[in-house]
Structure formats: C-alpha cells, structure tokens
Amino acid sequence: MERRRRYKPSRHRKTGFKTYLLIFLLCGVAAVVLDFLFGVPDKAKQFAEDSFNAVVRNAVCTEVTAAAKNAQGGAGIAKTQAAAAAGR
C-alpha cells in the first residue's frame, strides 16, 4: 500500500535586518520624492506671482514718472499760453 504524505506547512524564513532597512530606506526616498512633487507647484506659483507683482510695480512706477514729467511740462506750456493770451 501507498503511504499517504502528510501536509507540512512550509517554514518561512525569518525576515532579516537588511529587508527592514531596505523597506525603511524606500519609504524615506518615497517621502522625499512626494514632498518635492507636491511642494514644487506651490513654489512655482509663488515665484510667478512675485514676478508678476514686480512687473506691475515697475509699470506703475514708469507710468507715474511719465505722468509727473508731462504734468510739469504741461504746466510750463499752460503758463506760456496763458501769458500769451493775456498779452493780446
């Protein structure tokens, strides 16, 4: 007669320190990569807003300076025209 084999559960090897170290390092790398990926859009948005604000500030400053120069030049012309009109 044939002998029946008994089912023996396989013995699992113990998980070594190197395995835990590898998992720990992979989780650390994943955390750094995800932080970089989620942090970059916010920093880029802030940079774009700062750049835009600087451009607007410079444009306003240029317009104010030009308006001030025109006002000073215009006042001289107005005085000259008023003097000419009064002399007639």
C-alpha positions in Angstrom: 0.0 0.0 0.0 1.0 3.5 -0.7 1.9 5.8 2.2 -0.1 9.0 2.4 2.0 12.1 2.8 1.0 14.4 5.5 0.7 18.1 4.7 3.6 20.0 6.2 3.2 23.8 6.2 6.3 25.4 4.7 8.6 27.1 7.2 9.0 30.8 6.5 12.5 32.1 6.9 12.9 34.9 9.3 12.9 38.4 7.8 16.3 39.8 8.1 17.5 43.2 9.3 18.5 44.1 5.7 15.0 43.7 4.5 13.6 46.1 7.1 16.4 48.5 6.4 15.6 48.4 2.6 11.9 49.0 3.3 12.8 51.9 5.6 15.0 53.5 3.0 12.5 53.0 0.2 9.8 54.7 2.3 12.2 57.6 3.1 13.0 58.1 -0.6 9.3 57.9 -1.5 8.5 60.6 1.2 11.2 62.9 -0.1 10.1 62.5 -3.7 6.4 63.1 -2.9 7.3 66.2 -0.8 9.3 67.5 -3.8 6.5 66.8 -6.2 3.8 68.4 -4.1 6.0 71.3 -3.0 7.2 72.4 -6.4 3.9 73.7 -7.8 3.4 75.9 -4.7 6.8 77.4 -5.0 6.4 77.9 -8.8 3.1 79.6 -8.2 4.6 81.9 -5.6 7.5 82.7 -7.9 5.1 83.5 -10.8 3.0 85.8 -8.5 6.1 87.6 -7.2 7.4 88.1 -10.7 4.0 89.4 -11.9 3.8 91.8 -9.0 7.3 93.1 -9.7 6.4 93.7 -13.3 3.2 95.5 -12.4 5.0 97.6 -9.8 7.6 98.7 -12.4 4.9 99.5 -14.9 3.0 101.6 -12.4 6.2 103.4 -11.4 7.0 104.2 -15.0 3.5 105.5 -15.7 3.6 107.7 -12.6 7.0 109.1 -13.6 5.9 109.8 -17.1 2.7 111.5 -15.8 4.7 113.6 -13.4 7.0 114.7 -16.2 4.1 115.5 -18.5 2.4 117.5 -15.7 5.5 119.5 -15.1 6.0 120.1 -18.8 2.3 120.8 -19.4 2.3 123.4 -16.6 5.1 125.3 -18.3 3.2 125.2 -21.6 0.0 126.3 -19.9 1.7 129.3 -18.3 3.2 130.3 -21.6 -0.2 130.1 -23.3 -1.8 132.0 -20.5 0.8 134.7 -20.7 0.4 134.9 -24.5 -3.4 135.1 -24.2 -3.1 137.9 -21.5 -0.7 139.9 -23.7 -3.2 140.0 -26.6 
